[in-house]
Structure formats: structure tokens, C-alpha cells
Amino acid sequence: MYLWENGAYRPIAHMKIKGMLQELAEGMGYQVEPRLIKDTIESLQYKTVDDMSIDPYVLPVSNGVLYLDHLRGGKLSFEPYQDGEAPPLSALAAAYDPAAGCEPFLDHLRESTEHPAKDIDVLQEYIGFILYKKQKFHKALCLVGPGRDGKTVFVNVVTNMIGGHLTCGVAPQVMSERFSTHEMYQRLLNSVSEMPKAKIIESKGFKEATGDDWVR
């Protein structure tokens, strides 16, 4: 279960939810059986499943829904949420702001890439691939460097923009193992901060996850 807080969803433990509901009930002068709270939480989990929209041109963000119709011959449009309406669980943590600048981030990329004129375009294009929900392109990105060179800053910025609820970290070495890809279900980004030194013995899972293929 997730809690909408400070403009983003974050996972929250069942015990904490039980405590919050217990405090709420007591504050209203009610006596509630803990078992009833547990049953209610389980019921809510079944009833509020939020499937991610499969339309690659619909992108929910924290302050509304962005329609990317300009990518298919139409116009870019934005529809803010109604007062009191919470974003769907599939919404990005970032808010849409067409006037927002990103010079500090671009300055960082200029300082931390070997060929800024070319490399920054590649990095921005890859971020676009992440936000495009259709498995149409073969895509994977590996950042290489000696350390303390800005790779983690780039990954953290992108992860925070997307939101931790839409990211995961499954290493390529285990992607072919049974059930290993369940974490990637309805996630936009699979990010591994430090690549394990073990060889990729079986590449089938990695190819499926990064290309135009079905993943079980």
C-alpha cells in the first residue's frame, strides 16, 4: 500500500496504517477492534488496484495528466486534477511545468560526460524512452566511469523524477531466473546502481526486458 505525501507516493507498512487508523478512530471517540482494521486494509488492497494506462501517449504526473498527442500528429495538452483528486498510483512523482528550467542539471551533465554535445542528447533521449510505455524499442543504458564522476547523480535525478514506486532494481545477471522479473511489473525504470561483477551466463531475460518482446 502507498501513501501520497509531499507530491509523491511512497510505500507504507501495514502496521503503520493500522496505527494511523487506530489513532483516527480514537480521536473521533470510537473503539475499533484491531481485527476489523486488518480486514478493512485487506479489503482496500483488493478494491483499489491501479492498473497503469497502456496508452503510451497518456502520462499521469503529480499535478495532472499530460497527453502526448503531438507525438502522433496532434497537440500536446495538459489536464490538471480536480480539487481533492489524488493522482493514480501510476503517476510520475514530478509535476508538469512547461516553464521550468533545468540548467543546473544540464551543467552537471556537461561536467560529467566525455562528449557533452553528443552524450547529453543520448541521455535525454533515453529518459524519453523511459517515459514512453510501449515496449517498441530495444533500449538499455550503461554508465561507465572511474567513480565519483556524476553517474549516481544522474540516476538519482531520473529516479526522483519518476518516483520510487515506479522503479526497481533487478540485475541483468538474474533476469533469466524464474520469477525474477515480477518486480518490473508496471515499472517504468529498472535501475542497478552498481553492476555485479558476475558474468551474464544466460542473456534471454535481459534481451526480453530490453527489447520488443514478451516478459512472463
C-alpha positions, 0 to 999 in steps of 0.5 A: 500500500502507498501513501501520497505525501509531499507530491509523491507516493511512497510505500507504507507498512501495514502496521503503520496504517493500522496505527494511523487508523487506530489513532483516527478512530480514537480521536473521533471517540470510537473503539475499533477492534484491531481485527476489523482494521486488518480486514478493512486494509485487506479489503482496500488492497483488493478494491483499489488496484491501479492498473497503469494506462497502456496508452503510451501517449497518456502520462499521469504526473503529480499535478495532472495528466499530460497527453502526448498527442503531438507525438502522433500528429496532434497537440500536446495538452495538459489536464490538471486534477480536480480539487481533492483528486489524488493522482493514480498510483501510476503517476510520475512523482514530478509535476508538469511545468512547461516553464521550468528550467533545468540548467543546473542539471544540464551543467552537471551533465556537461561536467560529467560526460566525455562528449557533452554535445553528443552524450547529453542528447543520448541521455535525454533521449533515453529518459524519453524512452523511459517515459514512453510505455510501449515496449517498441524499442530495444533500449538499455543504458550503461554508465561507465566511469572511474567513480565519483564522476556524476553517474549516481547523480544522474540516476538519482535525478531520473529516479526522483523524477519518476518516483520510487514506486515506479522503479526497481532494481533487478540485475541483468545477471538474474533476469533469466531466473524464474520469477525474477522479473515480477518486480518490473511489473508496471515499472517504468525504470529498472535501475542497478546502481552498481553492476555485479561483477558476475558474468551474464551466463544466460542473456534471454531475460535481459534481451526480453526486458530490453527489447520488443518482446514478451516478459512472463 
